[in-house]
Amino acid sequence: MLFLKLFKESFIFAFDALRQNRTRTFLSLLGITIGIFTIITVFAAVDTFRGNLQTSVDKLGSKTIYIQKWPWGGFGDYPWWKYMQRPNANLRDYEALKGRITTAEGICFQVGLSNRTLKYKSNSIEGARVSAVSHDYDKTWNFDLSEGRYYTDNESNSGAPVCIIGADIAEGLFPNQTATGKDIKVLGRKVQVIGVFAREGEDLLGVSSDNTLLLPLNFARNLVDVESDRYGPQITVRGKDQYSVEDVESELRGLMRSIRSIRPADDDNFALNKTTILSGQLDQLFGIVNIAGWIIGGFSILVGGFGIANIMFVSVKERTNIIGIQKSLGAKNYFILMQFLFEAIALCLIGGLIGLGIVYLATLVATYGFDVKIVLDRGNIIRGISISVIIGVISGFWPAFSAARLDPVEAIRSK
């Protein structure tokens, strides 16, 4: 009850300080407000981007490994020209892995046939991303179909002239029509649309099926050299649920070295790329942004803390005789100390809540005005309130301690 009474009186004193000294208190709280706004905005933005990144990683598959010529994330100490001499992932590697790997849920050979023009009667689309994939593509990538179906085994094995297209392509070639069952022209050949990917929108990694056309690999290999370096061939492997990505990676490395007859002392001539490489690099970037937010916001909070301390020293000076009367009536030192300390915390909480309110308004403007969803979660709200309380304790302790040590007789005579 004493704690609640002190807290209530402290808020009353704090609001009284705001009312009587509006300009001085406003300027002092401005530092706290700006600091909390800066720090929480940075954290909210980073959390939002990290959430979008996780969505992208989930789409690619957290247990998916890409066997490619080039590594993600730089070359390290390995000379770049050695990467140039590496062979591309090829169909021999794919067939050998497919027959020997035990930890994989699915394994797929994939090539990107660059940007192509698609035509349907008088309609055409330029810059469509055309890819050719083996049958297990649906086991190595996460996607949904808004209409139609996936390839059958027979269509994949025979290289049937069929395709699956993205939502943007379907909308551009077949406005207000059903796409499945219609023939479009790609790579100089007619292919039948058997499915349409559900609309995804472009994610943080730039991965989206909206502008993609998917062909069976055995159809494409009759038209182009699917092992050519210009098409970026890769083998995609997704591990089974009961195995960790490290287990899958370890087996893949052993099998690839065996398939390519690499001697024990020689380096790998292939790269095993994982989505965790990308997320790890972005986490480092987010960490730097977090530090920058703490530094910028910290300076503002520091200035605000000095302002709150100044207000509290002035408040002690103005209420010295009241403190003397309270002490003469039996008030203990800790009561006086807690009274002013709570007042400092209350002032900082007001500044912090204003900062959080501005952040919340900014998230609403971003979400509804610019269609950019920024998440202000409970953790960031608690962080903002906690910082405000800590700054209140630090900036209010010495003024409160000074007030608690006043001599009651001298304090009564001070006015």
Buried (B, 14 or more C-beta within 10 A) or exposed (E): EEEEEBBEBBBEBBBEBBEEBEEBBEBBBBBBBBBBBBBBBBBBBBBBBBBBBBEBBEBBBBBBBBBBBBBBEEEEEEEEEEBEEBEBBBBEBBBBBBEEBEBBBBBBBBBBBBEBEBBBEEEBBEEBBBBBBBBBBBBBBEBEBEBBEBBBEEBBBEBBBBBBBBBBBBBBBBEEEEBBEBBBBBBEBEBEBBBBBEBBEEBBBEBBBBBBBBBBBBBBBEBBEBBEEEBBBBBBBBBEEEBEBEBBBBBBBEBBBEBBEBEEEEEBBBBBBBBBBBBEEBEEEBEEBBEEBBEBBBBBBBBBBEBBBBBBBBBBEEBBBEBBBBBEEEBEEEBBBBBBBBBBBBBBBBBBBBBBEBBBEBBEEBEEEEEEEBBBEEEBBEBBBEBBBBBBBBBBBBBBBBBBEBEBEEBBEBE
